[in-house]
Amino acid sequence: MKKLKTITGIALMTILGFTSCQSEIDNVEGNNPNTNSANSTTTTNLKRTAMYDGSSDDFIDGASCSSIILPASAKVNGVQVSLFSQIDYQQVISILALSNNDQDTVVLQFPLRVKLSNYTEVTVNSQAEYNAILNACTTAQSNSQSAISTLDISFPITILTYNESLVQTGTVVITSKQQLYTYMSNVASTEYYSVKYPISTTITGESKSTVTSDAELQSTINASLAVKAKIEAAAENSKKLETILVNGKFKVDSYISAGVNTATNYKDYTVNFANNLSVTATNILSTTVNGTYKVSSEVDVLLKLNFSGNATFVLLNNTWKVSSFSATTISLQSTTNAAVTLVLKQI
């Protein structure tokens, strides 16, 4: 009887083991919509989200797929600049900002080291070698293979794994973007995995949200790519707006605060934006109000005005969201109070 019980126990364990493995096979055959392989869309999405983001120094290298490893040297609009830390980036920004309608040039000095989107670090010995990196970045962007920099995943996350050839399950805890990139880049053809949901994600400029499936992850990716497109469009539009400002003269066509339009307070003034980021308002009596301005971009184009010495124009001091603009009219909305608006019209 004891021997029979032993045999029965072994048989039961075998059946349970077979059932467990069969469950895993059922999952990889499609019963589980969150099961993924090396070629899954989710794998591509997670890999792109986890890529190294090299956009922090784009004003120097013009390549979002890589960044320059400091120290490095460059000539910025003909001025020699040595970069030992990110604090020195301000030197470059200041030189580039001296004029906003000139042709800025940054000439990198070789050799230098570069960190690529796959986290590897390489030495670049010439402009020709660097051009190859730039071209590879352009190709990746054109083929939707570049980093998705507008989505952050909150770590740690857990990956449930299944190896078909070894009939073996496992768990991997991912604690960083680089670890996630490495995992997604090395999923073998015989391996399957699923993300243990829920996970938390944040799209640039938005609050944290919870994702509970691959389908929701795809929707979140799409939303983040839409934000990325807005950021890129805003960067281009900020350059166009700078050109319009510098090449024209304007009047305050409308200034609405607390529901009241007080544009008549500015009717005798002409507003002139210079390419050195100064702005002056001059009336028919040659009275001049001085100020500064700055055009920048995030998801939107922003225009910051800072007048001094005149209480009426100080009211215009704000960081304004550019709600629309053309060669003749610029419509602005306060970033702190959407009910406050300003319209500048070219004369």
ABEGO torsion letter per residue (X at the ends): XAAAAAAAAAAAAAAAAAAAAAAAAAAAAGABAABBBAABAAAAAAAAAABBBAAAAAAAAGBAABBBBOBBBBBBGGBBBBBABAAAAAAAAAAAAABAABBBBBBBBOBBBBBBAAGBBBBBABAAAAAAAAAAAAAAAAAGABBBAABBBBOBBBBBBBBAAAGBBBBBBBABAAAAAAAAAABBAABBBBBBOBBBBBBBGBBBBBBABAAAAAAAAAAAAAAAAAAAAAAAAAAAAAAAAAABBBBBABBBBGGBBAAAAAAABBBBBBAAGBBBBBBAAGBBBBBBBBBBBBABBBBBBBBBGBAAAAAABBBBBBABBBAABBBBBBAABAABBBBBBBX
